[in-house]
C-alpha cells in the first residue's frame, strides 16, 4: 500500500534536496499549538528566548488535519465513515482550526551585499508572519494561491539562531457542508479551492485544508535577485518527430530586483547549446526591472511532443546575473522546445490543436488533485501522471474546483508528454451557473464570487509566473462550466495572459463555444454514468467533449483498503416494476458515503452474484468494456464528429467509488487497461453498430503493408470462423474495412463469442490486438459462465533492477480469460503499489503466449507474481 506514512517519509527525504546553491527548504522541525492554547503574541512567540513548552511536531508542508492525523488525534478520514468523527469547522468555528506554526532554523547573519529572503509557496487561507520578534507582513496575507516573499536580511539574529512563527487562519467563510456541490457555495467567496466543502465525489474536508500547505524556502542572493524567468519557444512550420529540424527561436526574459540603495550595472545571461546569450543592464536603486534578452536561434532543435506523437525532449540551462564577472543570483531552467496552436475545424465545429504543426487528436482525462488533504510528493505525482501516459492519453485537464497545480506535477507532465488544460478557481456549481436550493445566496450574488476580485487577479498573475515555462502547459481556462465575472475575465483575457504568457490557448470556460459548439438538440457534455457500449459509437455529443465518463469501482483488494469488513456487501439491483423506467440499486451505507455510482443491471448480465468478490470481479469486465468502447467510439469519429474527448474523470484524491482508472492508493483497475487498449496510437477495432472492422492511426505516417486477421471463437476456444484482408492505413486518419456484422451476430446469438482482431504488418509484426467478449442475442454473457477452468504458466525474467518481463503461457485448448497480474510483497503478500504493467486483465488464446513488462519503484525489492483470471485459479509465482 502506498501509505501516508511512506508518503510523509519520502517527502522529507526528497525535499532535503537543495533546489539551487542559494536556496533550501524549511520542511522539518516545525512545531504547532492551537491558537486557543496560546496567550502570547507573534512577537513574543518568534523570539528565540521563548520556550515552546507543550508544543508538538507539525507537518509542513501540510494542513492542520494532516498534523492531527499524524498524532492520531483524528481517525483516517479516508477509511469507512471515520470522516464523520472529525469536527467540522462550520460547527466548531474557525478558531478551532486556527493554529500557530513555529520553526527554529540556523542562518548566518549576512555579510556585505548578501540578501536573505523567506518565501512561502502556498498558505491556506490567511496568515501573519513573525521572525525574531518582528512582524514581516503589514497586512494579513490572504489567498491560497498567492506566493509570499519577505526580505529578512535585517531581521536575522547575529548569532545565527532564528525563529519563524506563523499563525494560519482558515478561509472565511468556511461554507456549510450541506450536501450540495461545494456545500452552500460560500467557500467560493474566498480565493481558494472549492471541493473542501464536499462534492459528488468527496465528503467535506473538515479543516478546509487550513495550513502551510506548500513549500517554504530560504533564498540567499547578492544585492540583485533574479526572479520569474520566462521562456517562449517558436517552432514555425509543420514538423516531423524525427529527422533534421529547421531552427527554432528562443525568447527569454527575467525580472531583476535591485535591493541596493544605488544603481547597479551588470550582465544577464544564459547558455544554450554552446551559445552565450547576454544583455548588459543598469538597474535603478530599489527597483524591479523586466529584462528582455536577445532572441536565440537554436539549430536542429530536439523537439518536445505530446505522448504518442514523439519524444519528450527537454533542455536545461542556467540564467545568471553577473556583477564584475561574479553571479549575484542564478536560476536553473528546464524547458521543452515546442509550439502549440489552435485552429477551428469547420467539419466538427470545434477547436483542433496543433503541436509543432502536427494536428493532435486530444485523448484526455479530468484530474481533481493528487491528494484531497494536499499531501503531495514528487513520487506520487510521477506515478499518477505516468498512469495517464500508460492509458494512451495525451492531455490532463485540471478541474476548476481544485488547484493551480504545483510545478512538480507539471514536471511529471513534461516528462511523460501530457498536455495540460489548466482551469482557474471557478465552478458552475458554486459560482452561480444554476439556481440551486442548496446554496446560501442567490444565483446573481454567486456570479460575483469571489468577494475580492483584485486578490483573485493578483493570484492569477502570480500563478501564471509559477508554471508558464513548462512545455506541457497548453491551455488556460477561466473556470469549470462558467466564466469568471466580467471584470476578472476581461483582465485575464486582455491583460494578464497576453503580458505574462501570450503563447497558450485561452478559453473563457470549460465548455465554451470557442472550444466546442454544441449544435445537437439535447446534447452536451456527459454522460457520466454507465452506458450500453454502442452508445459511444452511435450518439454524438460535444465535438470536443470536456467531460464524459462512466463507472470505476476497484476490485476486492482495492475495496478492502477503505471499506470495513462488515460493510463488504455487494449492491443489489432490482429491475423496474411495471410502469417504471429505471430499476433500483441498493448499496451499503458506507459504499454510498464513498459516493458509489451504480452499475444498474450490467453486473447481472454476467450471471447471478455469489458474493462481493464475485461482484467486483464482474465489475472489472464492465470497467474494461466501458472505457475501451468510449475511446474507440470517439476515435472512430476523429476529425468527423470530434477533435477530442476528456474523460470525467481518471483519478480520485479520496477513496471515492466512481470515475477512476486507479484508486487513491494507486492500484489500477480494469478501466485503465480498457482505456489503454482503446486509445492506442495505432488500433484495430470492431464497430458494434455497423459491424465493420475499423482502424485508427494517430501517427503522421501511413501504414502501407498492413494485414487484418479476424477470428471468432466459441466458449471452448474452438475457432468458428476466420477472415483476413490486406489493408493500407492513412496517416492521422480512420479507415473502415470489411463488414462482418451478419457473421458475428449469427455466431454470437446463442451463448456469445470471443472476437479476436489483429492488425499486423505483412512481415507479421503485431501493431494492435483486440479481443472482445460479445454477449448473446439477448445481451447476456451466459457463455462466460460455461468456460472450462484452465491454467496459465508464467515465466519471469529480470530486465533490470525494478523491471521484469512476465510471459504468460497457455498450453491448453481453452481460452484463459481476463487475467489480472499483480506484483506482491514477498513477506506481506500485499500488492506492490504503484506498479506499471504494459498490459493487464489479459486474455490468452489457446496455445498462445503473451509477454508483459512491469516496473516498480523499490528496486531492491524482489516481488512475487500473482496470476488470477475468470477461469484461472490464482497462482503465485516466485521471482526468478
GITA-V503966 format. One record per backbone hydrogen bond with DSSP energy under -0.5 kcal/mol. CO is the residue of the C=O (numbers start at 1). NH is the residue of the N-H. If there is no record, write none. Layout:
co nh
CO NH
CO NH
This chain:
co nh
1 3
3 7
4 8
5 9
6 10
7 11
8 12
9 13
10 14
11 15
13 16
14 17
20 23
22 220
23 20
24 218
25 27
29 104
30 58
31 102
32 56
33 100
34 37
35 38
41 45
42 46
44 47
46 132
47 50
51 53
52 55
56 32
58 60
63 67
64 68
65 69
66 70
67 71
68 73
68 74
69 72
75 77
76 79
79 82
81 84
82 85
83 86
88 91
88 92
89 93
93 96
94 97
95 98
97 99
98 35
99 168
100 33
101 166
102 31
103 164
105 162
111 114
115 221
116 152
116 153
117 219
118 150
119 217
120 148
122 214
124 211
125 143
126 169
127 141
128 167
129 136
129 137
130 165
131 134
134 131
136 138
141 127
143 146
145 147
148 120
150 118
150 152
152 155
152 156
153 156
157 160
160 107
160 162
162 105
163 132
164 103
165 130
166 101
166 168
167 128
168 99
169 126
175 177
176 178
176 184
180 182
180 183
182 185
182 187
184 440
185 188
186 189
187 190
189 451
189 452
190 192
191 144
194 197
195 198
196 205
198 182
199 202
202 199
204 206
205 208
206 89
207 210
210 64
211 124
211 213
212 61
212 62
215 121
216 26
217 119
218 24
219 117
221 115
223 225
223 259
224 222
224 226
225 227
225 257
227 255
230 253
232 251
233 235
234 249
237 239
245 300
248 298
249 234
249 251
250 296
251 232
252 293
253 230
254 291
255 227
255 257
256 258
256 289
257 225
257 259
258 287
260 286
264 283
266 281
267 322
268 279
269 320
270 277
272 275
275 272
275 277
276 278
277 270
278 294
279 268
281 266
282 284
283 264
284 287
287 258
289 256
289 291
291 254
291 293
296 250
296 298
297 299
298 248
298 301
301 303
302 337
303 313
306 309
306 310
311 305
311 313
315 335
317 333
318 271
319 331
320 269
320 322
321 328
321 329
322 267
323 326
326 323
328 222
329 321
331 319
333 317
335 315
336 338
337 304
339 356
341 354
343 345
343 352
344 346
345 349
345 350
349 517
350 345
352 343
353 360
354 341
355 358
356 239
358 355
360 353
360 362
362 364
362 645
363 394
363 395
364 647
365 397
366 650
366 651
367 399
368 403
371 374
374 376
377 381
378 382
379 383
380 384
381 385
382 386
383 387
384 388
385 389
386 390
387 391
388 393
389 392
394 419
395 365
396 398
396 421
397 367
397 399
398 423
399 402
401 194
401 195
403 405
406 409
406 410
407 411
408 412
409 413
410 414
411 415
412 416
413 417
413 418
417 307
417 419
419 396
420 422
420 474
420 475
421 398
421 423
422 477
424 426
426 480
427 431
428 433
428 434
436 439
442 446
443 447
445 448
446 449
451 453
452 456
453 457
454 458
455 459
456 460
457 461
458 462
459 463
460 464
461 465
462 466
463 467
464 468
467 470
470 473
472 420
474 505
475 422
476 507
477 424
479 481
479 510
480 428
485 489
486 490
487 491
488 492
489 493
490 494
491 495
491 496
492 497
495 499
496 500
497 501
497 502
505 476
507 478
509 512
512 515
512 516
515 351
517 519
517 543
520 523
524 542
527 549
532 535
533 536
534 537
534 538
535 539
538 540
542 545
543 643
543 644
544 546
545 646
547 526
548 648
550 659
555 559
556 560
557 561
558 561
559 562
559 563
562 80
562 564
564 567
565 568
567 569
569 588
572 586
573 575
574 584
577 580
584 574
585 587
586 572
588 592
589 593
590 594
591 596
592 595
594 657
598 530
599 602
601 605
602 605
603 606
604 607
605 781
611 615
612 616
613 617
614 618
615 619
616 620
617 621
618 622
619 623
620 624
621 625
622 626
623 627
624 628
625 629
626 630
627 631
628 632
629 633
630 634
631 635
632 636
634 637
635 638
637 640
637 641
637 642
642 639
643 362
644 545
645 364
646 548
647 366
647 649
650 661
653 372
654 656
657 597
661 669
661 672
663 666
665 2
666 668
667 663
669 672
669 673
670 674
671 675
672 676
673 677
674 678
675 679
677 680
681 698
683 696
685 687
685 694
686 688
687 691
691 740
691 741
692 687
692 694
693 737
694 685
695 735
696 683
696 698
697 733
699 732
702 704
703 729
705 762
706 727
707 709
707 760
708 725
709 758
710 723
711 756
712 720
712 721
713 754
714 717
718 714
721 712
723 710
725 708
727 706
728 730
729 703
730 733
733 697
735 695
738 693
738 740
740 744
741 745
742 746
743 747
744 748
745 749
748 752
749 777
751 783
753 774
754 713
754 756
755 757
755 772
756 711
757 770
758 709
758 760
759 767
759 768
760 707
761 764
764 766
765 761
768 759
770 757
772 755
772 774
774 753
776 779
780 776
781 784
781 785
782 785
783 786
784 787
790 873
793 809
795 807
797 805
800 803
802 856
803 799
803 800
804 854
805 797
805 807
806 808
806 852
807 795
808 810
808 850
809 793
809 811
810 847
810 848
812 847
815 817
816 844
817 870
817 871
819 821
819 841
819 842
820 868
822 866
823 832
824 864
825 829
830 825
831 833
834 857
835 837
836 855
842 819
842 844
843 845
844 816
845 848
848 810
850 808
852 806
853 838
854 804
855 836
857 859
858 861
861 863
864 824
865 877
866 822
867 875
868 820
871 790
872 869
875 867
875 877
877 865
878 880
